[in-house]
């Protein structure tokens, strides 16, 4: 069996925009990914480790545990053996509490890649492949999260291109979610249910090609 770990934030956790509710697993893009791969004939299990507000390497001044690089090595150890780790982070690096740009956020992703590769897995277990997924470009923040992400659409310009460069430099797979979906039509940040489906199908196609399934 191939095990795939998704390490991400609320875009993958499946928060329903402008609510505190969550889409069911079958509707979230990891669930779409798992079902699509299984229908393809792959014996696969998709493991979600997704936390609302998670950054790449920065702390949230209001909530503990949102620094994504802290503890990621233990998450890899916990779920090994893994065939693939999918990293989709960056959106929260542009919350109003951070004065980041695309290059800085991408360097945070590079730090995550290094942590994954240095994870203390058991002897003889394979080091997993890594796929970086660039999240959809941030639109104009609307609704309940507008103040939290004020100006994020400007600060985050160029993130996908910077993440692709990190993927090239660190020899990981790469997928730009912008090629298949935009951010939520409701809040400009998250994913609407139909967008989860489109992203899950696109990641499944990329995984089949990457792992030669």
Backbone torsions as a table, in degrees:
resi	resn	phi	psi	omega
1	UNK	NA	135.6	173.6
2	UNK	-88.7	129.2	174.6
3	UNK	-108.3	130.7	179.9
4	UNK	-119.2	126.2	178.3
5	UNK	-101.3	129.4	173.8
6	UNK	-104.8	118.7	-179.4
7	UNK	-113.7	109.5	-168.6
8	UNK	-155.8	-158.4	-174.2
9	UNK	-130.4	-152.1	-174.5
10	UNK	-67.7	-21.9	177.1
11	UNK	-63.6	-27.5	179.1
12	UNK	-101.7	-31.5	175.3
13	UNK	-55.7	-29.5	173.9
14	UNK	95.1	29.2	178.0
15	UNK	-61.5	137.9	177.3
16	UNK	-84.9	118.8	-173.5
17	UNK	-49.9	138.0	179.9
18	UNK	67.2	20.1	174.8
19	UNK	-139.2	178.5	169.7
20	UNK	-111.5	19.7	179.6
21	UNK	-92.8	164.7	-173.7
22	UNK	-127.0	137.1	173.6
23	UNK	-65.7	149.2	175.5
24	UNK	-68.8	161.2	-177.3
25	UNK	-54.3	-40.4	-176.9
26	UNK	-63.6	-24.0	-178.8
27	UNK	-97.3	-18.9	177.6
28	UNK	-74.2	153.6	-174.6
29	UNK	-64.5	-31.0	173.2
30	UNK	-62.9	-35.1	177.0
31	UNK	-67.7	-40.6	175.5
32	UNK	-62.7	-41.3	177.2
33	UNK	-58.7	-50.9	-178.0
34	UNK	-60.8	-48.5	-178.3
35	UNK	-62.3	-41.4	-179.0
36	UNK	-65.2	-42.1	178.6
37	UNK	-66.5	-38.9	178.0
38	UNK	-64.9	-39.7	176.6
39	UNK	-66.4	-26.2	175.5
40	UNK	-73.5	-13.2	179.7
41	UNK	101.5	12.4	-178.7
42	UNK	-94.0	130.9	174.2
43	UNK	-81.8	100.4	-169.4
44	UNK	-139.0	150.2	172.6
45	UNK	-130.6	126.0	178.1
46	UNK	-100.9	124.6	-179.3
47	UNK	-108.0	125.3	178.8
48	UNK	-96.2	132.9	167.2
49	UNK	-133.3	86.5	-170.5
50	UNK	-129.3	127.7	-175.2
51	UNK	-127.7	126.9	177.7
52	UNK	-57.9	130.8	177.2
53	UNK	86.3	1.7	-177.5
54	UNK	-65.5	132.0	173.2
55	UNK	-98.9	178.6	172.8
56	UNK	-75.3	-60.3	-176.1
57	UNK	-134.1	6.7	-176.4
58	UNK	-104.3	152.6	176.8
59	UNK	-87.6	150.0	170.1
60	UNK	-90.7	123.1	-177.8
61	UNK	-68.3	-12.6	-176.0
62	UNK	-109.9	-20.6	-178.1
63	UNK	-134.9	134.2	-179.5
64	UNK	-76.8	157.0	169.3
65	UNK	80.7	13.6	-176.7
66	UNK	-93.2	-0.1	177.0
67	UNK	-81.1	107.9	-171.7
68	UNK	-65.7	-27.2	-177.7
69	UNK	-75.6	-22.5	-179.8
70	UNK	-79.9	115.3	177.3
71	UNK	92.5	-6.1	-178.4
72	UNK	-64.3	-33.4	178.9
73	UNK	-63.0	-37.8	179.0
74	UNK	-71.6	-31.7	175.1
75	UNK	-63.4	-41.6	177.3
76	UNK	-63.3	-45.2	178.4
77	UNK	-60.2	-41.6	-177.1
78	UNK	-60.8	-39.6	-171.7
79	UNK	-104.3	1.5	179.1
80	UNK	-66.1	151.0	4.7
81	UNK	-80.3	140.8	179.8
82	UNK	-119.1	139.9	173.9
83	UNK	-84.7	-32.4	-174.1
84	UNK	-153.4	141.5	170.8
85	UNK	-116.9	123.4	177.8
86	UNK	-102.7	121.7	179.9
87	UNK	-107.9	113.5	174.9
88	UNK	-128.3	92.0	-180.0
89	UNK	-139.5	167.5	177.1
90	UNK	135.0	-33.8	-176.7
91	UNK	-56.0	-46.1	-176.5
92	UNK	-74.3	-11.7	173.9
93	UNK	-63.3	-15.8	-176.0
94	UNK	-108.1	15.2	171.3
95	UNK	-60.0	159.9	-172.9
96	UNK	-62.1	-18.2	179.9
97	UNK	-75.8	-8.4	-177.9
98	UNK	-123.6	137.1	176.7
99	UNK	-102.6	61.6	-176.1
100	UNK	-97.2	162.2	168.7
101	UNK	-123.3	-179.6	-174.9
102	UNK	-62.4	-39.2	-178.9
103	UNK	-63.2	-44.2	180.0
104	UNK	-62.7	-43.5	179.2
105	UNK	-62.6	-40.9	179.1
106	UNK	-65.1	-34.2	175.8
107	UNK	-66.7	-32.3	172.8
108	UNK	-62.2	-40.9	176.7
109	UNK	-63.6	-39.7	178.0
110	UNK	-60.3	-39.2	177.2
111	UNK	-63.7	-37.9	176.8
112	UNK	-63.6	-42.4	178.7
113	UNK	-59.3	-44.0	179.9
114	UNK	-63.6	-40.5	179.0
115	UNK	-63.8	-41.6	178.7
116	UNK	-61.0	-43.4	-177.5
117	UNK	-72.4	-21.4	178.9
118	UNK	-99.8	10.7	-177.8
119	UNK	-62.4	142.5	-175.7
120	UNK	-82.3	65.7	179.0
121	UNK	-76.3	163.1	-176.6
122	UNK	-65.5	148.3	179.1
123	UNK	-56.5	135.8	178.7
124	UNK	91.1	-16.0	177.3
125	UNK	-79.6	144.0	-178.2
126	UNK	-73.8	147.3	171.4
127	UNK	-77.3	127.3	-173.5
128	UNK	-70.5	150.9	168.1
129	UNK	-67.2	160.6	-178.7
130	UNK	-127.8	137.0	172.2
131	UNK	-123.5	123.3	173.6
132	UNK	-91.9	127.3	174.5
133	UNK	-112.2	117.9	175.6
134	UNK	-74.1	124.9	179.9
135	UNK	-67.4	160.5	176.6
136	UNK	-57.6	145.5	177.4
137	UNK	-55.9	138.9	178.6
138	UNK	-68.6	129.0	175.2
139	UNK	-90.4	-162.5	176.4
140	UNK	-72.8	116.2	-178.2
141	UNK	-62.3	133.5	-177.7
142	UNK	-135.2	158.8	174.1
143	UNK	77.4	-145.7	-171.5
144	UNK	-63.4	-25.0	-176.2
145	UNK	-101.6	8.6	-175.6
146	UNK	-59.3	-44.5	-178.2
147	UNK	-67.5	-39.0	-178.2
148	UNK	-62.5	-34.5	-176.2
149	UNK	-110.4	22.1	-179.3
150	UNK	-55.2	124.7	179.1
151	UNK	80.0	-0.9	-176.3
152	UNK	-63.3	-31.6	-179.3
153	UNK	-64.7	-26.0	177.2
154	UNK	-86.0	-43.1	-177.0
155	UNK	-67.3	-25.5	-173.7
156	UNK	-93.8	2.6	-177.1
157	UNK	-56.7	130.9	177.5
158	UNK	91.2	5.9	-175.8
159	UNK	-61.3	-45.6	-177.7
160	UNK	-59.2	-42.0	179.9
161	UNK	-65.6	-40.1	178.4
162	UNK	-67.3	-38.3	177.9
163	UNK	-67.9	-36.9	176.6
164	UNK	-62.9	-38.6	177.7
165	UNK	-64.2	-41.3	176.5
166	UNK	-61.1	-43.2	178.9
167	UNK	-59.8	-41.2	178.8
168	UNK	-66.3	-45.9	-177.4
169	UNK	-66.2	-31.3	-175.7
170	UNK	-106.0	9.2	173.9
171	UNK	56.7	51.2	174.6
172	UNK	-114.5	165.3	171.0
173	UNK	-75.3	159.5	-176.4
174	UNK	-144.1	140.2	172.8
175	UNK	-139.0	131.5	176.6
176	UNK	-98.2	110.0	-178.6
177	UNK	-60.8	-22.9	179.5
178	UNK	-63.7	-18.2	178.6
179	UNK	-74.2	-15.1	-177.5
180	UNK	-124.9	-20.3	-178.6
181	UNK	-157.0	154.5	169.4
182	UNK	-95.0	180.0	173.4
183	UNK	-74.8	169.4	-176.7
184	UNK	-48.9	136.6	174.3
185	UNK	-72.2	-15.5	-175.7
186	UNK	-89.7	-50.7	-176.0
187	UNK	-119.2	-3.6	176.6
188	UNK	76.4	4.5	-175.0
189	UNK	-124.8	-54.4	-170.6
190	UNK	-86.2	-157.8	178.2
191	UNK	-123.2	134.5	172.3
192	UNK	-79.4	165.5	-172.9
193	UNK	-58.3	-43.2	180.0
194	UNK	-66.3	-29.5	178.1
195	UNK	-71.6	-34.3	172.7
196	UNK	-57.8	-44.9	-178.6
197	UNK	-61.4	-46.8	-178.4
198	UNK	-62.8	-40.9	-179.9
199	UNK	-68.1	-42.5	179.4
200	UNK	-59.4	-41.6	178.5
201	UNK	-65.2	-40.6	-179.6
202	UNK	-67.7	-41.4	178.1
203	UNK	-65.7	-38.2	177.5
204	UNK	-59.6	-45.2	178.3
205	UNK	-61.1	-41.8	179.5
206	UNK	-67.3	-37.7	179.3
207	UNK	-66.7	-42.8	178.2
208	UNK	-57.5	-44.1	179.9
209	UNK	-69.1	-41.2	-175.6
210	UNK	-67.9	-46.1	-176.2
211	UNK	-92.5	0.0	179.6
212	UNK	55.2	48.8	-178.3
213	UNK	-79.8	NA	NA
